[in-house]
Amino acid sequence: MGTDLHAPLGQNRPSARRRIPRFSPAIAFACFTVASMLGLSIYALRGDEALRQIASDTPVTPQPPAAGQPSGIDKHDAAARQSVGMPRSNPNSGANVERTLTDDGSVVTKYTPRPRDGGGPVLIDAQRIGQDPHMAAQPNEALLEDSPYGRLPIVGPDGLRPMDQYARPWSGARGTRVAIVVSGLGLSQTGTQRAIRELPPTVTLAFAASGNSLQRWMQEARRNGHEILIQVPLEPFDYPANDPGPGTLLTRNSGKENLRRLHEAMGKITNYTGIMNYLGGRYLADANALEPVFREISKRGLLFLDDGTSAQSKTEIIAKTVEMPHVFGDVTLDGQLQSDAILKKLDELERIASRKGMAIGVASAFDESIDAIRQWSEKTSQRGIEIVGVSALANESVEP
């Protein structure tokens, strides 16, 4: 007891053990994060080095200097020229696109057709076929060129054709398909208005080039979902007693003059998939007159609809020669302007389509025609018939 009282304070306590901190989960996660970041950094450095090695091992052929230009190019310009000069194109495109950096720093773009060997399937970007309904009244600027006669359709730099861009989408099913074309729009305001507003959007509308307010009617028709054509006046057999109107293409005219008249008609509106004849029995029977016009239509990515009224027509032969999408009208629906007669013609059109798989009926924008087509169209889907835009049948007619 006494000994304990005289001992120095705290000297009789056992020595404290050294405390070791515990290895908590938070510390483990921090260590793992640091290690991962270090590993990724090392991998990225090695990847960049590998890419540089691959790039250095890949030979690149520099673009030759243009005629009259100095050949001395420093290393930086050469590298830029090689990177820009590589051929590029959309895999679904009908064109090769090559961009070349010139010595003055500008870029020259060159488009050339892409050859096809004819083997294997053709891939189509479905989103490029047809047009967003909200934008259907507005043209695709890449498919237009300015001319003295207005804005004319052209094939886009990536190979997109106006007949594809402005086509009415359809199911793609290979069932019984019917296209109905109502023509002569623009000649009568009341008839045009009724056709656009009352006919089903599946019906194709053809605007006469000599009509009035065509751009306004075109926009309304496109907003309502219709595919459209432009009707070009052609010389009939009994011309000039039967005169299609100003700007008629005549067999006695030069090819240059007829192309001018064609462009004048084509410049009246935009957003159409093709050309349809307005009369034209004599012109359609003249291969020499047809050939330059059909080459121009084909070059601009459009189809041609022959209304089928001329037994002497040579449009099919010339269309194959110039590789132009082409279709015939099978039935004139309103040769007799009574509703019952038109309904009987529509039934005949259905029988032809059931036998052939497809058929095209042509009518004018008369009240009786509009009423009969609307009535007949209401129950076609119940009979296994799909009404499609005329471009759907023209596309099929040119498949190999």
Contacts in CASP RR format, 6 or more apart in sequence:
PFRMAT RR
TARGET T0000
AUTHOR 0000-0000-0000
METHOD contacts of the structure
MODEL  1
MGTDLHAPLGQNRPSARRRIPRFSPAIAFACFTVASMLGLSIYALRGDEA
LRQIASDTPVTPQPPAAGQPSGIDKHDAAARQSVGMPRSNPNSGANVERT
LTDDGSVVTKYTPRPRDGGGPVLIDAQRIGQDPHMAAQPNEALLEDSPYG
RLPIVGPDGLRPMDQYARPWSGARGTRVAIVVSGLGLSQTGTQRAIRELP
PTVTLAFAASGNSLQRWMQEARRNGHEILIQVPLEPFDYPANDPGPGTLL
TRNSGKENLRRLHEAMGKITNYTGIMNYLGGRYLADANALEPVFREISKR
GLLFLDDGTSAQSKTEIIAKTVEMPHVFGDVTLDGQLQSDAILKKLDELE
RIASRKGMAIGVASAFDESIDAIRQWSEKTSQRGIEIVGVSALANESVEP
4 12 0 8 1.000
60 82 0 8 1.000
60 86 0 8 1.000
61 82 0 8 1.000
62 78 0 8 1.000
62 81 0 8 1.000
62 82 0 8 1.000
63 81 0 8 1.000
63 82 0 8 1.000
63 85 0 8 1.000
63 100 0 8 1.000
63 101 0 8 1.000
65 71 0 8 1.000
65 72 0 8 1.000
65 73 0 8 1.000
65 103 0 8 1.000
66 102 0 8 1.000
66 103 0 8 1.000
69 103 0 8 1.000
70 103 0 8 1.000
73 81 0 8 1.000
73 103 0 8 1.000
77 101 0 8 1.000
77 103 0 8 1.000
80 101 0 8 1.000
81 100 0 8 1.000
81 101 0 8 1.000
84 99 0 8 1.000
84 100 0 8 1.000
84 101 0 8 1.000
84 107 0 8 1.000
85 98 0 8 1.000
85 99 0 8 1.000
85 100 0 8 1.000
85 101 0 8 1.000
86 98 0 8 1.000
87 96 0 8 1.000
87 97 0 8 1.000
87 98 0 8 1.000
88 97 0 8 1.000
88 98 0 8 1.000
88 99 0 8 1.000
89 95 0 8 1.000
89 96 0 8 1.000
89 97 0 8 1.000
89 114 0 8 1.000
89 158 0 8 1.000
90 97 0 8 1.000
90 158 0 8 1.000
91 123 0 8 1.000
92 123 0 8 1.000
92 124 0 8 1.000
92 125 0 8 1.000
92 128 0 8 1.000
93 114 0 8 1.000
93 158 0 8 1.000
93 159 0 8 1.000
94 113 0 8 1.000
94 114 0 8 1.000
94 158 0 8 1.000
94 159 0 8 1.000
95 111 0 8 1.000
95 112 0 8 1.000
95 113 0 8 1.000
95 114 0 8 1.000
95 157 0 8 1.000
95 158 0 8 1.000
95 159 0 8 1.000
96 111 0 8 1.000
96 112 0 8 1.000
96 113 0 8 1.000
96 114 0 8 1.000
97 109 0 8 1.000
97 110 0 8 1.000
97 111 0 8 1.000
97 157 0 8 1.000
97 158 0 8 1.000
98 109 0 8 1.000
98 110 0 8 1.000
98 111 0 8 1.000
98 112 0 8 1.000
99 107 0 8 1.000
99 108 0 8 1.000
99 109 0 8 1.000
99 110 0 8 1.000
100 107 0 8 1.000
100 108 0 8 1.000
100 110 0 8 1.000
101 107 0 8 1.000
102 108 0 8 1.000
111 157 0 8 1.000
118 400 0 8 1.000
128 160 0 8 1.000
128 164 0 8 1.000
128 165 0 8 1.000
129 164 0 8 1.000
129 165 0 8 1.000
129 167 0 8 1.000
129 169 0 8 1.000
130 164 0 8 1.000
130 165 0 8 1.000
130 166 0 8 1.000
130 167 0 8 1.000
130 168 0 8 1.000
130 169 0 8 1.000
131 140 0 8 1.000
131 165 0 8 1.000
131 166 0 8 1.000
131 222 0 8 1.000
131 271 0 8 1.000
133 223 0 8 1.000
133 225 0 8 1.000
136 166 0 8 1.000
136 222 0 8 1.000
136 223 0 8 1.000
136 225 0 8 1.000
136 271 0 8 1.000
137 218 0 8 1.000
137 219 0 8 1.000
137 220 0 8 1.000
137 222 0 8 1.000
137 223 0 8 1.000
137 271 0 8 1.000
138 271 0 8 1.000
139 151 0 8 1.000
139 270 0 8 1.000
139 271 0 8 1.000
140 160 0 8 1.000
140 162 0 8 1.000
140 165 0 8 1.000
142 156 0 8 1.000
142 157 0 8 1.000
142 160 0 8 1.000
143 153 0 8 1.000
143 154 0 8 1.000
143 155 0 8 1.000
143 156 0 8 1.000
143 160 0 8 1.000
143 161 0 8 1.000
143 162 0 8 1.000
143 165 0 8 1.000
144 151 0 8 1.000
144 152 0 8 1.000
144 153 0 8 1.000
144 154 0 8 1.000
144 270 0 8 1.000
145 151 0 8 1.000
145 152 0 8 1.000
145 154 0 8 1.000
147 263 0 8 1.000
147 267 0 8 1.000
149 260 0 8 1.000
149 263 0 8 1.000
149 264 0 8 1.000
149 266 0 8 1.000
149 267 0 8 1.000
150 267 0 8 1.000
151 267 0 8 1.000
151 270 0 8 1.000
152 263 0 8 1.000
152 266 0 8 1.000
152 267 0 8 1.000
152 300 0 8 1.000
153 162 0 8 1.000
153 266 0 8 1.000
153 270 0 8 1.000
153 272 0 8 1.000
153 300 0 8 1.000
153 301 0 8 1.000
153 302 0 8 1.000
154 162 0 8 1.000
154 300 0 8 1.000
154 301 0 8 1.000
155 161 0 8 1.000
155 162 0 8 1.000
155 299 0 8 1.000
155 300 0 8 1.000
155 301 0 8 1.000
161 301 0 8 1.000
161 302 0 8 1.000
162 272 0 8 1.000
162 273 0 8 1.000
162 274 0 8 1.000
162 300 0 8 1.000
162 301 0 8 1.000
162 302 0 8 1.000
163 273 0 8 1.000
163 274 0 8 1.000
163 301 0 8 1.000
163 302 0 8 1.000
163 303 0 8 1.000
163 325 0 8 1.000
163 391 0 8 1.000
163 394 0 8 1.000
163 395 0 8 1.000
164 391 0 8 1.000
164 395 0 8 1.000
166 222 0 8 1.000
166 227 0 8 1.000
166 228 0 8 1.000
166 271 0 8 1.000
166 272 0 8 1.000
166 273 0 8 1.000
166 391 0 8 1.000
167 227 0 8 1.000
167 273 0 8 1.000
167 389 0 8 1.000
167 391 0 8 1.000
167 392 0 8 1.000
167 395 0 8 1.000
168 201 0 8 1.000
168 202 0 8 1.000
168 204 0 8 1.000
168 225 0 8 1.000
168 226 0 8 1.000
168 227 0 8 1.000
168 388 0 8 1.000
168 389 0 8 1.000
168 391 0 8 1.000
168 392 0 8 1.000
170 177 0 8 1.000
170 386 0 8 1.000
170 388 0 8 1.000
170 389 0 8 1.000
170 392 0 8 1.000
171 386 0 8 1.000
172 392 0 8 1.000
173 386 0 8 1.000
174 357 0 8 1.000
175 357 0 8 1.000
175 384 0 8 1.000
175 386 0 8 1.000
176 350 0 8 1.000
176 353 0 8 1.000
176 354 0 8 1.000
176 357 0 8 1.000
176 358 0 8 1.000
176 384 0 8 1.000
176 385 0 8 1.000
176 386 0 8 1.000
177 353 0 8 1.000
177 357 0 8 1.000
177 358 0 8 1.000
177 359 0 8 1.000
177 385 0 8 1.000
177 386 0 8 1.000
177 387 0 8 1.000
177 388 0 8 1.000
177 392 0 8 1.000
177 393 0 8 1.000
178 349 0 8 1.000
178 350 0 8 1.000
178 353 0 8 1.000
178 358 0 8 1.000
178 359 0 8 1.000
178 360 0 8 1.000
178 361 0 8 1.000
178 380 0 8 1.000
178 385 0 8 1.000
178 386 0 8 1.000
178 387 0 8 1.000
178 388 0 8 1.000
179 204 0 8 1.000
179 327 0 8 1.000
179 358 0 8 1.000
179 359 0 8 1.000
179 360 0 8 1.000
179 361 0 8 1.000
179 387 0 8 1.000
179 388 0 8 1.000
179 389 0 8 1.000
179 390 0 8 1.000
179 392 0 8 1.000
179 393 0 8 1.000
180 202 0 8 1.000
180 203 0 8 1.000
180 204 0 8 1.000
180 333 0 8 1.000
180 349 0 8 1.000
180 360 0 8 1.000
180 361 0 8 1.000
180 362 0 8 1.000
180 363 0 8 1.000
180 373 0 8 1.000
180 377 0 8 1.000
180 387 0 8 1.000
181 203 0 8 1.000
181 204 0 8 1.000
181 205 0 8 1.000
181 206 0 8 1.000
181 229 0 8 1.000
181 276 0 8 1.000
181 305 0 8 1.000
181 307 0 8 1.000
181 329 0 8 1.000
181 360 0 8 1.000
181 361 0 8 1.000
181 362 0 8 1.000
181 363 0 8 1.000
181 390 0 8 1.000
182 195 0 8 1.000
182 199 0 8 1.000
182 203 0 8 1.000
182 204 0 8 1.000
182 205 0 8 1.000
182 206 0 8 1.000
182 363 0 8 1.000
182 364 0 8 1.000
182 365 0 8 1.000
182 369 0 8 1.000
182 370 0 8 1.000
182 373 0 8 1.000
183 205 0 8 1.000
183 206 0 8 1.000
183 208 0 8 1.000
183 229 0 8 1.000
183 231 0 8 1.000
183 276 0 8 1.000
183 278 0 8 1.000
183 307 0 8 1.000
183 362 0 8 1.000
183 363 0 8 1.000
183 364 0 8 1.000
183 365 0 8 1.000
184 206 0 8 1.000
184 207 0 8 1.000
184 208 0 8 1.000
184 231 0 8 1.000
184 278 0 8 1.000
184 364 0 8 1.000
184 365 0 8 1.000
185 191 0 8 1.000
185 192 0 8 1.000
185 195 0 8 1.000
185 196 0 8 1.000
185 205 0 8 1.000
185 206 0 8 1.000
185 207 0 8 1.000
185 208 0 8 1.000
185 217 0 8 1.000
185 221 0 8 1.000
185 365 0 8 1.000
186 192 0 8 1.000
186 207 0 8 1.000
186 208 0 8 1.000
186 211 0 8 1.000
186 212 0 8 1.000
186 213 0 8 1.000
186 214 0 8 1.000
186 217 0 8 1.000
187 208 0 8 1.000
187 210 0 8 1.000
187 211 0 8 1.000
187 212 0 8 1.000
187 365 0 8 1.000
188 365 0 8 1.000
189 212 0 8 1.000
189 213 0 8 1.000
191 365 0 8 1.000
191 366 0 8 1.000
191 367 0 8 1.000
191 370 0 8 1.000
192 217 0 8 1.000
192 365 0 8 1.000
194 365 0 8 1.000
194 367 0 8 1.000
194 370 0 8 1.000
195 205 0 8 1.000
195 365 0 8 1.000
195 370 0 8 1.000
196 205 0 8 1.000
196 217 0 8 1.000
196 220 0 8 1.000
196 221 0 8 1.000
196 224 0 8 1.000
196 226 0 8 1.000
197 224 0 8 1.000
198 370 0 8 1.000
198 374 0 8 1.000
199 205 0 8 1.000
199 226 0 8 1.000
199 370 0 8 1.000
199 373 0 8 1.000
199 374 0 8 1.000
199 377 0 8 1.000
200 374 0 8 1.000
200 377 0 8 1.000
200 387 0 8 1.000
201 224 0 8 1.000
201 225 0 8 1.000
201 226 0 8 1.000
202 377 0 8 1.000
202 387 0 8 1.000
202 388 0 8 1.000
202 389 0 8 1.000
203 226 0 8 1.000
203 373 0 8 1.000
203 377 0 8 1.000
203 387 0 8 1.000
204 226 0 8 1.000
204 227 0 8 1.000
204 228 0 8 1.000
204 229 0 8 1.000
204 389 0 8 1.000
204 390 0 8 1.000
205 221 0 8 1.000
205 226 0 8 1.000
205 227 0 8 1.000
205 228 0 8 1.000
205 229 0 8 1.000
206 228 0 8 1.000
206 229 0 8 1.000
206 230 0 8 1.000
206 231 0 8 1.000
206 276 0 8 1.000
206 305 0 8 1.000
207 214 0 8 1.000
207 217 0 8 1.000
207 218 0 8 1.000
207 228 0 8 1.000
207 229 0 8 1.000
207 230 0 8 1.000
207 231 0 8 1.000
207 268 0 8 1.000
207 269 0 8 1.000
207 272 0 8 1.000
208 231 0 8 1.000
208 233 0 8 1.000
208 278 0 8 1.000
209 230 0 8 1.000
209 231 0 8 1.000
209 232 0 8 1.000
209 233 0 8 1.000
209 247 0 8 1.000
209 264 0 8 1.000
209 265 0 8 1.000
209 268 0 8 1.000
209 278 0 8 1.000
210 233 0 8 1.000
210 244 0 8 1.000
210 245 0 8 1.000
210 246 0 8 1.000
210 247 0 8 1.000
211 268 0 8 1.000
214 268 0 8 1.000
214 269 0 8 1.000
215 268 0 8 1.000
215 269 0 8 1.000
215 270 0 8 1.000
218 228 0 8 1.000
218 269 0 8 1.000
218 270 0 8 1.000
218 271 0 8 1.000
218 272 0 8 1.000
221 228 0 8 1.000
222 228 0 8 1.000
222 271 0 8 1.000
227 273 0 8 1.000
227 389 0 8 1.000
227 390 0 8 1.000
227 391 0 8 1.000
228 269 0 8 1.000
228 271 0 8 1.000
228 272 0 8 1.000
228 273 0 8 1.000
229 272 0 8 1.000
229 273 0 8 1.000
229 274 0 8 1.000
229 275 0 8 1.000
229 276 0 8 1.000
229 305 0 8 1.000
229 390 0 8 1.000
230 265 0 8 1.000
230 266 0 8 1.000
230 268 0 8 1.000
230 269 0 8 1.000
230 272 0 8 1.000
230 274 0 8 1.000
230 275 0 8 1.000
230 276 0 8 1.000
231 275 0 8 1.000
231 276 0 8 1.000
231 277 0 8 1.000
231 278 0 8 1.000
232 249 0 8 1.000
232 261 0 8 1.000
232 262 0 8 1.000
232 265 0 8 1.000
232 266 0 8 1.000
232 275 0 8 1.000
232 276 0 8 1.000
232 277 0 8 1.000
232 278 0 8 1.000
233 244 0 8 1.000
233 245 0 8 1.000
233 247 0 8 1.000
233 248 0 8 1.000
233 249 0 8 1.000
233 265 0 8 1.000
233 278 0 8 1.000
233 279 0 8 1.000
233 280 0 8 1.000
234 244 0 8 1.000
234 248 0 8 1.000
234 249 0 8 1.000
234 277 0 8 1.000
234 278 0 8 1.000
234 279 0 8 1.000
234 280 0 8 1.000
234 281 0 8 1.000
234 282 0 8 1.000
234 283 0 8 1.000
234 284 0 8 1.000
235 244 0 8 1.000
235 248 0 8 1.000
235 249 0 8 1.000
235 250 0 8 1.000
235 251 0 8 1.000
235 279 0 8 1.000
235 280 0 8 1.000
235 281 0 8 1.000
235 282 0 8 1.000
235 283 0 8 1.000
236 242 0 8 1.000
236 244 0 8 1.000
236 279 0 8 1.000
236 280 0 8 1.000
236 281 0 8 1.000
236 282 0 8 1.000
236 283 0 8 1.000
237 281 0 8 1.000
237 282 0 8 1.000
239 248 0 8 1.000
239 250 0 8 1.000
239 282 0 8 1.000
242 279 0 8 1.000
244 278 0 8 1.000
244 279 0 8 1.000
244 280 0 8 1.000
247 261 0 8 1.000
247 264 0 8 1.000
247 265 0 8 1.000
248 261 0 8 1.000
249 258 0 8 1.000
249 261 0 8 1.000
249 262 0 8 1.000
249 283 0 8 1.000
249 289 0 8 1.000
249 293 0 8 1.000
250 258 0 8 1.000
250 283 0 8 1.000
251 282 0 8 1.000
251 283 0 8 1.000
251 286 0 8 1.000
251 289 0 8 1.000
253 261 0 8 1.000
255 289 0 8 1.000
255 292 0 8 1.000
255 293 0 8 1.000
258 289 0 8 1.000
258 292 0 8 1.000
258 293 0 8 1.000
259 292 0 8 1.000
259 293 0 8 1.000
259 296 0 8 1.000
262 293 0 8 1.000
262 296 0 8 1.000
262 297 0 8 1.000
266 275 0 8 1.000
266 300 0 8 1.000
272 302 0 8 1.000
273 302 0 8 1.000
273 303 0 8 1.000
273 390 0 8 1.000
273 391 0 8 1.000
273 394 0 8 1.000
274 297 0 8 1.000
274 302 0 8 1.000
274 303 0 8 1.000
274 304 0 8 1.000
274 305 0 8 1.000
274 391 0 8 1.000
275 297 0 8 1.000
275 302 0 8 1.000
275 303 0 8 1.000
275 304 0 8 1.000
275 305 0 8 1.000
276 304 0 8 1.000
276 305 0 8 1.000
276 307 0 8 1.000
277 283 0 8 1.000
277 284 0 8 1.000
277 305 0 8 1.000
277 306 0 8 1.000
277 307 0 8 1.000
280 310 0 8 1.000
281 309 0 8 1.000
281 310 0 8 1.000
281 312 0 8 1.000
281 313 0 8 1.000
283 289 0 8 1.000
283 290 0 8 1.000
284 290 0 8 1.000
284 306 0 8 1.000
284 310 0 8 1.000
284 312 0 8 1.000
284 313 0 8 1.000
284 314 0 8 1.000
284 315 0 8 1.000
285 310 0 8 1.000
285 312 0 8 1.000
285 313 0 8 1.000
285 314 0 8 1.000
286 314 0 8 1.000
287 314 0 8 1.000
287 317 0 8 1.000
287 318 0 8 1.000
290 314 0 8 1.000
290 315 0 8 1.000
290 318 0 8 1.000
291 318 0 8 1.000
291 321 0 8 1.000
291 322 0 8 1.000
294 304 0 8 1.000
294 315 0 8 1.000
294 318 0 8 1.000
294 319 0 8 1.000
294 321 0 8 1.000
294 322 0 8 1.000
294 324 0 8 1.000
295 322 0 8 1.000
295 324 0 8 1.000
297 303 0 8 1.000
297 304 0 8 1.000
297 324 0 8 1.000
298 319 0 8 1.000
298 322 0 8 1.000
298 323 0 8 1.000
298 324 0 8 1.000
298 325 0 8 1.000
302 324 0 8 1.000
302 325 0 8 1.000
303 324 0 8 1.000
303 325 0 8 1.000
303 326 0 8 1.000
303 327 0 8 1.000
303 390 0 8 1.000
303 391 0 8 1.000
303 394 0 8 1.000
304 315 0 8 1.000
304 319 0 8 1.000
304 324 0 8 1.000
304 325 0 8 1.000
304 326 0 8 1.000
304 327 0 8 1.000
305 326 0 8 1.000
305 327 0 8 1.000
305 328 0 8 1.000
305 329 0 8 1.000
305 360 0 8 1.000
305 390 0 8 1.000
305 394 0 8 1.000
306 313 0 8 1.000
306 315 0 8 1.000
306 316 0 8 1.000
306 326 0 8 1.000
306 327 0 8 1.000
306 328 0 8 1.000
306 329 0 8 1.000
307 329 0 8 1.000
307 332 0 8 1.000
307 362 0 8 1.000
308 328 0 8 1.000
308 329 0 8 1.000
308 330 0 8 1.000
308 332 0 8 1.000
308 362 0 8 1.000
309 332 0 8 1.000
315 326 0 8 1.000
315 328 0 8 1.000
316 326 0 8 1.000
316 328 0 8 1.000
318 324 0 8 1.000
319 325 0 8 1.000
319 326 0 8 1.000
320 326 0 8 1.000
323 398 0 8 1.000
325 391 0 8 1.000
325 394 0 8 1.000
325 395 0 8 1.000
325 397 0 8 1.000
325 398 0 8 1.000
326 394 0 8 1.000
326 397 0 8 1.000
326 398 0 8 1.000
327 360 0 8 1.000
327 390 0 8 1.000
327 393 0 8 1.000
327 394 0 8 1.000
327 397 0 8 1.000
328 360 0 8 1.000
329 360 0 8 1.000
329 361 0 8 1.000
329 362 0 8 1.000
330 349 0 8 1.000
330 352 0 8 1.000
330 359 0 8 1.000
330 360 0 8 1.000
330 361 0 8 1.000
331 345 0 8 1.000
331 348 0 8 1.000
331 349 0 8 1.000
331 352 0 8 1.000
331 359 0 8 1.000
331 360 0 8 1.000
331 361 0 8 1.000
331 362 0 8 1.000
332 345 0 8 1.000
332 361 0 8 1.000
332 362 0 8 1.000
332 363 0 8 1.000
333 342 0 8 1.000
333 345 0 8 1.000
333 346 0 8 1.000
333 349 0 8 1.000
333 361 0 8 1.000
333 362 0 8 1.000
333 363 0 8 1.000
333 369 0 8 1.000
333 372 0 8 1.000
333 373 0 8 1.000
334 341 0 8 1.000
334 342 0 8 1.000
334 345 0 8 1.000
334 363 0 8 1.000
334 364 0 8 1.000
334 366 0 8 1.000
334 368 0 8 1.000
334 369 0 8 1.000
334 372 0 8 1.000
335 341 0 8 1.000
335 345 0 8 1.000
336 342 0 8 1.000
337 366 0 8 1.000
337 368 0 8 1.000
337 369 0 8 1.000
338 368 0 8 1.000
339 368 0 8 1.000
339 371 0 8 1.000
339 372 0 8 1.000
339 375 0 8 1.000
342 363 0 8 1.000
342 368 0 8 1.000
342 369 0 8 1.000
342 372 0 8 1.000
342 373 0 8 1.000
343 372 0 8 1.000
343 375 0 8 1.000
343 376 0 8 1.000
346 372 0 8 1.000
346 373 0 8 1.000
346 376 0 8 1.000
349 359 0 8 1.000
349 361 0 8 1.000
350 359 0 8 1.000
350 380 0 8 1.000
350 383 0 8 1.000
350 385 0 8 1.000
352 359 0 8 1.000
353 359 0 8 1.000
353 385 0 8 1.000
358 393 0 8 1.000
358 396 0 8 1.000
360 390 0 8 1.000
360 393 0 8 1.000
363 369 0 8 1.000
363 373 0 8 1.000
377 387 0 8 1.000
380 386 0 8 1.000
380 387 0 8 1.000
END
